[in-house]
Protein backbone atom coordinates (compact mmCIF):
# COMPACT_ATOMS: atom_id res chain seq x y z
CA UNK A 1 0.00 0.00 0.00
CA UNK A 2 2.72 2.47 0.94
CA UNK A 3 4.64 1.66 -2.24
CA UNK A 4 1.63 2.45 -4.41
CA UNK A 5 0.93 5.58 -2.38
CA UNK A 6 4.52 6.68 -2.99
CA UNK A 7 4.07 6.06 -6.73
CA UNK A 8 0.96 8.27 -6.80
CA UNK A 9 2.89 11.02 -5.00
CA UNK A 10 5.71 10.56 -7.51
CA UNK A 11 3.35 10.99 -10.45
CA UNK A 12 1.79 14.11 -8.94
CA UNK A 13 5.25 15.56 -8.42
CA UNK A 14 6.22 14.68 -11.99
CA UNK A 15 3.14 16.45 -13.38
CA UNK A 16 3.86 19.55 -11.30
CA UNK A 17 7.50 19.54 -12.32
CA UNK A 18 6.62 19.15 -16.00
CA UNK A 19 4.16 22.05 -15.85
CA UNK A 20 6.73 24.26 -14.11
CA UNK A 21 9.42 23.45 -16.66
CA UNK A 22 6.98 24.19 -19.49
CA UNK A 23 6.32 27.64 -18.04
CA UNK A 24 10.06 28.20 -17.66
CA UNK A 25 10.80 27.17 -21.25
CA UNK A 26 8.03 29.45 -22.55
CA UNK A 27 9.72 32.32 -20.75
CA UNK A 28 13.09 31.34 -22.23
CA UNK A 29 12.02 31.39 -25.89
CA UNK A 30 13.55 34.81 -26.54
CA UNK A 31 16.78 33.81 -24.79
CA UNK A 32 17.03 30.67 -26.91
CA UNK A 33 16.36 32.72 -30.03
CA UNK A 34 19.18 35.12 -29.08
CA UNK A 35 21.48 32.12 -28.61
CA UNK A 36 20.60 30.99 -32.12
CA UNK A 37 21.27 34.46 -33.52
CA UNK A 38 24.67 34.47 -31.82
CA UNK A 39 25.67 31.36 -33.74
CA UNK A 40 24.66 28.46 -31.51
CA UNK A 41 23.19 25.46 -33.30
CA UNK A 42 19.84 23.94 -32.28
CA UNK A 43 21.73 21.00 -30.83
CA UNK A 44 23.86 23.26 -28.62
CA UNK A 45 20.80 25.18 -27.41
CA UNK A 46 19.09 21.90 -26.64
CA UNK A 47 22.10 20.70 -24.70
CA UNK A 48 22.10 23.87 -22.57
CA UNK A 49 18.47 23.50 -21.55
CA UNK A 50 18.72 19.74 -21.21
CA UNK A 51 21.55 20.33 -18.73
CA UNK A 52 19.28 22.75 -16.85
CA UNK A 53 16.57 20.08 -16.67
CA UNK A 54 19.12 17.56 -15.45
CA UNK A 55 20.29 20.02 -12.79
CA UNK A 56 16.68 20.49 -11.74
CA UNK A 57 16.40 16.72 -11.33
CA UNK A 58 19.56 16.58 -9.24
CA UNK A 59 18.40 19.39 -6.94
CA UNK A 60 14.95 17.84 -6.67
CA UNK A 61 16.43 14.44 -5.88
CA UNK A 62 18.67 15.93 -3.20
CA UNK A 63 15.86 17.88 -1.56
CA UNK A 64 13.55 14.89 -1.80
CA UNK A 65 16.11 12.58 -0.22
CA UNK A 66 16.87 14.97 2.64
CA UNK A 67 13.22 15.81 3.21
CA UNK A 68 12.15 12.18 3.05
CA UNK A 69 14.81 11.14 5.52
CA UNK A 70 13.86 13.95 7.93
CA UNK A 71 10.14 13.17 7.74
CA UNK A 72 10.71 9.42 8.14
CA UNK A 73 13.08 9.93 11.08
CA UNK A 74 10.63 12.22 12.85
CA UNK A 75 7.71 9.91 12.06
CA UNK A 76 9.49 6.79 13.30
CA UNK A 77 10.47 8.50 16.54
CA UNK A 78 6.94 9.79 17.05
CA UNK A 79 5.40 6.39 16.28
CA UNK A 80 7.80 4.67 18.69
CA UNK A 81 6.75 7.03 21.48
CA UNK A 82 3.04 6.68 20.81
CA UNK A 83 3.15 2.89 20.52
CA UNK A 84 5.62 2.56 23.41
CA UNK A 85 7.85 0.17 21.52
CA UNK A 86 10.41 -1.62 23.64
CA UNK A 87 12.53 -2.43 20.59
CA UNK A 88 14.79 0.47 19.58
CA UNK A 89 13.81 1.90 16.22
CA UNK A 90 16.12 4.11 14.17
CA UNK A 91 16.03 5.73 10.74
CA UNK A 92 18.91 4.56 8.55
CA UNK A 93 19.94 6.02 5.20
CA UNK A 94 20.39 3.31 2.58
CA UNK A 95 22.78 4.23 -0.26
CA UNK A 96 20.80 2.11 -2.71
CA UNK A 97 17.54 3.94 -1.98
CA UNK A 98 19.36 7.28 -2.16
CA UNK A 99 20.88 6.51 -5.56
CA UNK A 100 17.55 5.17 -6.77
CA UNK A 101 15.85 8.43 -5.81
CA UNK A 102 18.52 10.50 -7.54
CA UNK A 103 18.34 8.40 -10.70
CA UNK A 104 14.54 8.50 -10.78
CA UNK A 105 14.48 12.28 -10.32
CA UNK A 106 17.01 12.80 -13.12
CA UNK A 107 15.22 10.44 -15.50
CA UNK A 108 11.88 12.15 -14.89
CA UNK A 109 13.29 15.66 -15.19
CA UNK A 110 15.09 14.87 -18.44
CA UNK A 111 12.65 12.39 -19.96
CA UNK A 112 9.49 14.45 -19.50
CA UNK A 113 11.05 17.63 -20.84
CA UNK A 114 13.46 16.46 -23.53
CA UNK A 115 10.86 16.76 -26.28
CA UNK A 116 9.99 20.29 -25.17
CA UNK A 117 13.67 21.27 -25.15
CA UNK A 118 14.16 19.93 -28.67
CA UNK A 119 11.06 21.74 -29.90
CA UNK A 120 12.24 25.01 -28.37
CA UNK A 121 15.72 24.64 -29.85
CA UNK A 122 14.29 24.10 -33.35
CA UNK A 123 12.01 27.14 -33.36
CA UNK A 124 13.01 29.77 -35.96
CA UNK A 125 14.62 32.60 -33.98
CA UNK A 126 13.06 35.34 -36.12
CA UNK A 127 9.56 34.03 -35.44
CA UNK A 128 10.23 34.23 -31.72
CA UNK A 129 11.85 37.68 -31.78
CA UNK A 130 9.03 39.03 -33.96
CA UNK A 131 6.57 37.55 -31.44
CA UNK A 132 5.00 35.24 -33.99
CA UNK A 133 5.58 32.37 -31.56
CA UNK A 134 4.76 32.97 -27.90
CA UNK A 135 4.83 29.42 -26.57
CA UNK A 136 6.13 25.96 -27.31
CA UNK A 137 4.34 24.17 -30.15
CA UNK A 138 2.11 21.22 -29.34
CA UNK A 139 3.66 17.80 -29.91
CA UNK A 140 0.96 15.07 -29.85
CA UNK A 141 3.38 12.32 -30.93
CA UNK A 142 5.81 13.27 -28.18
CA UNK A 143 3.08 13.19 -25.55
CA UNK A 144 1.84 9.84 -26.86
CA UNK A 145 5.36 8.41 -26.59
CA UNK A 146 5.74 9.80 -23.07
CA UNK A 147 2.42 8.27 -22.00
CA UNK A 148 3.27 4.85 -23.43
CA UNK A 149 6.81 4.75 -22.06
CA UNK A 150 5.70 6.25 -18.75
CA UNK A 151 2.92 3.68 -18.36
CA UNK A 152 5.32 0.82 -19.07
CA UNK A 153 7.92 2.26 -16.68
CA UNK A 154 5.27 2.72 -14.00
CA UNK A 155 4.15 -0.89 -14.38
CA UNK A 156 7.71 -2.23 -14.21
CA UNK A 157 8.57 -0.02 -11.23
CA UNK A 158 5.44 -1.13 -9.38
CA UNK A 159 6.33 -4.76 -10.08
CA UNK A 160 9.90 -4.22 -8.88
CA UNK A 161 8.54 -2.91 -5.58
CA UNK A 162 5.66 -5.33 -5.06
CA UNK A 163 6.84 -8.48 -6.95
CA UNK A 164 3.23 -9.10 -7.98
CA UNK A 165 2.13 -8.93 -11.60
CA UNK A 166 -1.57 -8.75 -10.78
CA UNK A 167 -1.20 -5.92 -8.26
CA UNK A 168 1.08 -3.97 -10.60
CA UNK A 169 -1.30 -4.40 -13.53
CA UNK A 170 -4.34 -3.41 -11.47
CA UNK A 171 -2.58 -0.37 -10.07
CA UNK A 172 -1.40 0.82 -13.51
CA UNK A 173 -4.81 0.32 -15.10
CA UNK A 174 -6.60 2.02 -12.21
CA UNK A 175 -4.25 4.99 -12.34
CA UNK A 176 -4.56 5.23 -16.13
CA UNK A 177 -8.36 5.08 -15.90
CA UNK A 178 -8.48 7.73 -13.19
CA UNK A 179 -6.21 10.00 -15.21
CA UNK A 180 -8.32 9.53 -18.34
CA UNK A 181 -11.48 10.30 -16.36
CA UNK A 182 -9.97 13.50 -14.99
CA UNK A 183 -8.86 14.56 -18.48
CA UNK A 184 -12.35 13.89 -19.86
CA UNK A 185 -13.97 15.88 -17.05
CA UNK A 186 -11.62 18.82 -17.56
CA UNK A 187 -12.17 18.72 -21.32
CA UNK A 188 -15.94 18.60 -20.81
CA UNK A 189 -15.81 21.55 -18.42
CA UNK A 190 -13.74 23.58 -20.89
CA UNK A 191 -16.08 22.68 -23.75
CA UNK A 192 -19.11 23.66 -21.65
CA UNK A 193 -17.46 26.97 -20.79
CA UNK A 194 -16.74 27.61 -24.49
CA UNK A 195 -20.37 26.90 -25.41
CA UNK A 196 -21.54 29.14 -22.59
CA UNK A 197 -19.24 31.90 -23.82
CA UNK A 198 -20.88 31.78 -27.24
CA UNK A 199 -24.41 31.68 -25.87
CA UNK A 200 -24.06 34.05 -22.89
CA UNK A 201 -20.97 36.24 -23.34
CA UNK A 202 -21.75 38.27 -20.20
CA UNK A 203 -21.86 35.09 -18.07
CA UNK A 204 -18.49 33.93 -19.41
CA UNK A 205 -16.95 37.36 -18.87
CA UNK A 206 -18.05 37.49 -15.23
CA UNK A 207 -16.78 33.97 -14.45
CA UNK A 208 -13.53 34.48 -16.33
CA UNK A 209 -12.82 37.55 -14.23
Buried (B, 14 or more C-beta within 10 A) or exposed (E): EEBBEEBEEBBEBBEEBBEEBBEBBBEBBEBBBEBBEEEBEBEEBBBBBBEBBBEBBBEBBBEBBEEBBEEEBEEBEEEBEEEEEEEEEEEEEEEEEBEBBBEBBBBBBBBBBBBBBBBBBBBEBEEBBEEEBEEBEEBEEBEEEBEEEBBEBBBEBBBEBBEEEEBBEEBBEEBBEEBEEEEEEEEEEEEEEEEEBEEEEEEBEEEEE
